[in-house]
């Protein structure tokens, strides 16, 4: 029996995956049908994943294809040559200002950026499409994918998120030693539909035997789901609780707090297409799913498309830990087992 791997969407905006899956990138869902007729003609299915960031000099887009196989779809998804169109397609980025096309750029390809080994797709080698022209939140951008053999055209269009800036906390240090409500505030970004807030705790770890030091980081999602407001109340003591719950006891290492940038905040602004995809998708490493999925990828000839083209922009701020917070982490009853030391105790 043959398996055809791809997504067959039911509606142009909110679509259900209809078959058992084999191609998934990060958020992206694909599915495959075990009832596929091996004598039926192959149908081209295209999967697009692109997030434009006006703060980056280079934009990357992932483009996958469906495939027909008599073998296990999971195994075939691990084969690099099965996933990509290579020279069978051209990929252009069109720039529009007030509805008028002002630029067209042909995207090149690169395999220089490795893919995470965790997942169901071929790794670490991957094929990406690249454009290195500046993009603006004042304009919109349309991806045009043309199959050179069949003439089939796939498109996706997006606005671009503008700049944002964190305005609070405005101090250079933060206090995670007391339970209290503080506000994270930031400026609204052009074309942003929602925001995520992420916090990082950074530290140095030194092996007691080898003396090797490495910088490590814990990531905490302050807003697990998107928010629309630009002020968010949070409890700074939650950072200490998060640290105690997520660092492992390891008596082979000493850990040291950083003087600067021990705590970092990131505010990610996302546009409507990115937000719609997040709202209707579940981040998963599984290739077997069946639920509502948003896509703004379109084809006039069929609905064999999936994924999305969206935009995001990040604002970052770095902070010191105040003296009370440092003392709590080094000597606190719940954290002293982690062997933390003050930043000035790190041997030079």
Residue, then its C-alpha position, 0 to 999 in steps of 0.5 A: x500500500x502506498x502512502x501520500x504525505x501532505x496536508x489536504x485542507x478543507x477551507x482557505x482560512x481554518x482548515x482541518x488536516x485530513x490524513x496521517x502526517x509526515x512533515x512537521x516543522x517546529x509548529x507545522x502539521x502534516x498528515x498522511x493517508x494509509x488509504x491512498x490509492x497507489x494507482x492514483x496520480x501524484x498530487x503536488x502538496x506544498x508546506x510553507x513556514x516563514x516568519x519575517x522579522x524586520x529586525x533581522x538582516x536576513x529572512x528565512x523560509x522553509x518549503x516542504x513538499x508532499x511525497x508518495x511512498x510504499x514505505x513507512x512514512x515516518x522513515x521516509x520523512x527522515x530522508x533529506x531528498x524526500x522533503x524538498x523541491x530543490x531546483x523544481x521551483x522558483x521562490x520570489x518575495x514581492x514587496x507592496x506599498x499601499x497595494x502597489x508592487x515596488x520590489x521583487x526578489x528571487x530567493x536563494x537557497x542555503x543548507x548552512x543552518x542545521x536543523x534540530x536533531x529532535x523531531x520527525x524530519x530529516x536532520x541536521x541538514x535542511x534546505x532554506x530559502x533566503x532573502x537578504x533585503x531590508x523589510x519594513x513594517x510600512x509594507x506588506x510582503x507576498x511569497x510566490x512559489x512557482x513549480x517550473x514543471x507544472x506551472x502551479x503557483x502557491x502564495x502567502x502574504x503577510x504584514x510586518x511587525x514594527x519595533x517595540x521597546x520595554x519600558x518597565x522594569x526601568x531599573x537596572x536591577x530586579x528583586x525576586x526575593x519578595x512576593x509582590x505584583x510588578x508590571x512589565x510594560x512595553x510600547x505597542x508595535x505596528x501590525x502586532x496582534x498579540x505579545x509573548x513575554x519570556x524571561x531568562x535566568x543566566x549563570x556560569x557553571x564550573x566543573x570542579x574536576x576539569x575547571x571547564x566553565x560554561x554559561x547556561x540559561x533557563x527559559x521561563x514563559x511568563x505568558x504561556x499564551x499570547x496577550x493583547x495588552x502592553x502591560x502585564x502584572x507578574x510576581x517576580x518571586x516566581x523566578x526563584x520558584x522556577x529556578x528551584x523547580x528546574x535546576x538539577x542538583x549536581x555536586x560535580x559543579x559550582x554555579x556562579x551568578x552573573x554581575x550583569x545580564x543575570x536576568x533578561x526579558x524578551x517581549x515578542x510581538x506577533x502579527x495576526x497571521x502568526x497569532x491565528x496559527x498559534x491560537x489554532x495549533x498545538x506545538x508538538x513533536x508528533x506527526x500524528x494529529x487531527x485538529x483545527x489548523x490555520x493557514x494563509x498559504x493559498x493555491x488557485x488550483x487546489x487546496x493542497x497547502x499548509x503552513x503560514x507566512x507571518x511576522x514577529x519582532x523582539x525587544x530585549x532588556x537585561x538586568x542585575x539581581x539585587x543583593x537580596x535576590x543574590x543572597x536568597x539564591x546562594x543561601x536560601x533553604x530551597x536553592x543552596x543545594x544547587x551550589x550557587x556562589x556570588x558573581x565575585x567568587x568566580x575564579x579569574 
